[in-house]
Amino acid sequence: MSQKSSSSSNPLSPPENYERIVNEITNQYENLSERYKQVARYVTQNPNIVAMESVNSVAAKCSVHPSVLVRFAQNFGYSGFKQMQTVFQSRLSTAAPGYEERVKALGTDIRKSREHGIVGFMHDLVVRDIATLQELLNSVAAESLEQAAMLLKDADTIYISGQLRSEPIAIFLRYLLTMLKQRVVLLDSAGGLAPEMARTIGADDVLVAIAFRHYAKEVINIADIANDAGASVVGITDSQLSPLAKGSTVLFTIPEEEYTFSRSLAAPMCLSQSIAIALASILQPDEEAPQIATVTGNERKRTRRTRGGKANGQQK
């Protein structure tokens, strides 16, 4: 079956750096064939694997024939996969020094884990989470955290939407922001009212939308509703090719391997907590270290105040 080419013409010269090729893929994504979209998602979410592994290995992980990767690269002006791969290799040498050693060590750990039965599966998950968290450090910019925190600080109401695998992240973030005394509405799926509740979003509100492949349609629809209302959107997703990307005021991307059965929540939870801590630091400018209260901690404080008030009353 032949591939449909992009409606945009190939650039006169192929993109010279990683940022340019990702931008070019993003711009052309909607006009690519389904097979090319499959490749686009993989190469943008797994740039280190693309940089380090053979065309046959990358093709297997994309679930396509190697010739598809070659034609995909040619679609963006490269002579073939090898030339495109050099751009991804350049990114490794400049953006993530030492990453190759980490990946080799990770591969060794994973091979060892498979020798230890059921406990090995846990070991496999943990070492992959460590690698993902290290990549999170490289990919999240301080400016993005600060911008997201300022949007949340200035919001009249913060709405949060996340379903399926993303729902625990949404619930956790609701907890953190509530403990920072922000007005928060969780757009959960109970009763099928989430889209109707979303229609109360105004231009002075902020939506935090969380969705990973295969993106929950209701979350994407809610993000569109927020965009139409003129509200700011903080998107937490897996790729610049995500349907959340186009309408997000601030976008955080946490890539995941497409061949895993379920997304680990370690990195998204860490990112959510980091956003909340960034907000806490703005709300508490005089504190050396930002603090986020807990329900039990607040209850203890209220109990001490009540007992203290009763004791003072008895002394009068």
Summary of the structure (lengths in Angstrom):
residues: 316
radius of gyration: 23.0
end to end distance: 90.2
largest distance: 90.2
contacts: 967
relative contact order: 0.10
helix: 62%
strand: 7%
